[in-house]
């Protein structure tokens, strides 16, 4: 029996309802559409990919630029009893292989990684073996030279589209000028994306 988004929200976050455009974003993701979500910091961006990922079969790959943010999110998910893994720097190869095995065979729901990890052939090869239900690119403005903290490795994120061509992508950011939005859409190769913008007031 597949759970619906609202019961997942209630079960793990204790909220009765979504706020802002969370509901529409989640519906679009569950309909397997590519999405760009522009939401203020603290506007509940992570719920927009965590809830649908828990509704669907498979594992969600989350690309994030900040190790502290990755570790914080993974810790919070584990506290909720949700299986999540972080691939940050300094992991020896043998351990990396075990962690990737867990993602392929171990019913893990979230794999968090830095964009630099996508440059490793081992990581790319193993992603091909995973049942990926969603690709989430957090702090997506980092893709654009016009964004306020450009990370060249983010330009490699589109490789995920090639590794898992059937998987929808959600890009999330709190800061995006029209130029940055265009860069995100083009670089991530989002197909007929639905763009949602929540009020920043």
C-alpha positions in Angstrom: 0.0 0.0 0.0 1.6 3.2 -1.2 1.4 6.1 1.4 0.2 9.5 0.3 2.2 12.7 0.8 0.0 14.0 3.6 0.2 10.9 5.7 4.1 10.9 5.2 4.2 14.5 6.4 2.1 13.7 9.5 4.0 10.5 10.3 7.5 11.9 10.1 7.1 15.7 10.6 4.0 15.8 12.7 2.4 18.6 10.5 -1.2 18.3 9.3 -0.7 20.3 6.1 1.8 21.7 3.7 2.4 25.4 3.4 3.1 27.8 0.5 3.6 25.9 -2.8 4.9 22.7 -1.1 1.8 20.8 -2.0 1.9 21.7 -5.7 5.6 21.1 -5.9 5.2 17.6 -4.4 2.3 16.8 -6.7 4.5 17.8 -9.7 7.4 15.6 -8.5 5.0 12.6 -7.9 3.7 13.1 -11.4 7.4 12.7 -12.5 7.8 16.2 -13.7 11.0 18.3 -13.5 10.7 21.2 -11.1 12.5 24.4 -10.1 11.4 25.6 -6.7 12.4 29.1 -5.6 11.7 29.3 -1.9 13.0 31.6 0.9 15.4 30.1 3.4 13.5 28.4 6.1 10.5 28.0 3.7 10.7 24.2 4.0 12.6 23.4 0.8 13.8 20.0 2.0 10.2 18.7 2.6 9.6 19.3 -1.2 11.9 16.4 -2.0 12.0 14.4 1.2 8.2 13.7 1.3 7.8 12.5 -2.3 11.0 10.5 -2.0 9.4 8.6 0.9 6.1 8.1 -1.0 7.9 6.6 -4.0 9.8 3.3 -4.3 13.6 3.7 -4.4 16.3 6.2 -3.3 16.5 9.9 -3.7 19.9 11.4 -4.6 20.5 14.9 -3.0 23.3 17.1 -4.2 24.3 19.8 -1.7 27.3 22.1 -1.5 27.6 22.3 2.3 29.0 19.4 4.3 27.5 20.8 7.5 24.1 21.0 5.9 24.4 17.4 4.5 25.4 16.0 7.9 22.6 17.9 9.6 19.9 16.6 7.2 21.2 13.1 7.4 21.2 13.2 11.2 17.6 14.6 11.3 16.4 11.8 8.9 18.0 9.1 10.9 16.4 10.5 14.1 13.0 10.0 12.3 14.0 6.4 11.6 14.6 7.1 7.9 17.7 5.4 6.2 20.0 8.1 4.9 23.7 8.1 3.9 26.1 11.0 3.4 29.1 10.8 1.1 31.3 13.7 2.2 35.1 14.0 1.8 37.7 11.8 3.5 35.9 8.5 3.2 38.3 5.6 2.5 37.6 3.7 -0.7 36.6 0.4 1.0 34.0 2.3 3.2 32.8 4.2 0.1 32.1 0.9 -1.6 30.1 -0.4 1.4 28.1 2.8 1.6 27.3 2.6 -2.1 26.3 -1.1 -1.7 23.8 0.0 1.0 22.3 2.4 -1.5 21.9 -0.3 -4.1 20.7 -3.2 -1.9 19.9 -1.8 1.6 16.6 0.0 1.2 18.1 3.4 1.9 15.9 6.3 1.0 18.4 9.2 0.7 21.9 9.5 -0.6 23.4 12.9 0.1 26.6 13.9 -1.8 28.7 16.9 -2.7 28.8 17.8 -6.4 32.5 16.9 -6.4 31.5 13.3 -5.7 29.8 13.1 -9.1 33.2 13.4 -10.7 34.2 10.0 -9.3 33.8 7.1 -11.8 33.0 4.6 -8.9 30.1 6.8 -7.7 28.7 7.3 -11.2 28.9 3.5 -12.0 27.1 2.6 -8.8 24.4 5.2 -9.3 23.5 3.4 -12.5 22.7 0.3 -10.4 20.4 2.2 -8.0 16.7 2.5 -8.2 16.7 6.3 -8.1 13.3 7.8 -7.6 14.2 11.5 -7.5 17.2 13.8 -8.1 17.3 16.8 -5.8 19.8 19.6 -6.5 19.9 21.9 -3.4 21.3 25.4 -3.5 20.9 25.2 -7.3 22.1 28.8 -7.8 25.6 27.4 -7.3 25.4 26.2 -10.9 25.4 29.8 -12.3 28.4 32.1 -12.6 25.8 34.8 -11.8 24.7 33.0 -8.6 26.3 34.4 -5.4 28.5 31.3 -4.7 29.5 29.6 -7.9 30.8 26.0 -7.6 32.3 24.7 -10.9 31.6 21.1 -9.8 27.9 21.9 -10.0 28.2 22.0 -13.7 28.6 18.2 -13.6 25.2 17.7 -11.9 23.5 17.1 -15.3 25.4 13.8 -15.5 22.7 12.5 -13.2 20.2 12.9 -16.0 22.4 10.6 -18.2 22.9 8.1 -15.4 19.1 7.8 -14.6 17.3 9.2 -17.6 13.8 8.3 -16.4 14.2 10.1 -13.0 12.6 13.5 -12.4 14.8 16.3 -11.1 13.9 19.0 -8.6 16.2 22.0 -8.3 15.8 24.2 -5.2 17.2 27.6 -4.3 16.4 30.7 -2.2 18.2 33.1 -4.5 17.8 33.3 -8.2 17.7 36.2 -10.7 16.1 35.5 -14.1 19.6 34.9 -15.5 20.4 32.4 -12.7 17.0 30.6 -13.3 17.9 30.3 -17.0 21.3 28.9 -16.2 19.8 26.3 -13.8 17.2 25.2 -16.3 19.7 24.9 -19.1 22.5 23.3 -17.2 20.4 20.7 -15.5 18.6 19.9 -18.8 15.2 20.1 -17.1 12.5 19.0 -19.5 9.3 21.2 -19.6 10.0 22.2 -16.0 7.4 23.5 -13.7 8.7 26.6 -11.9 7.3 27.5 -8.5 8.1 30.7 -6.6 7.0 31.3 -3.1 6.7 34.8 -1.6 9.9 36.1 -0.1 8.1 38.8 1.9 
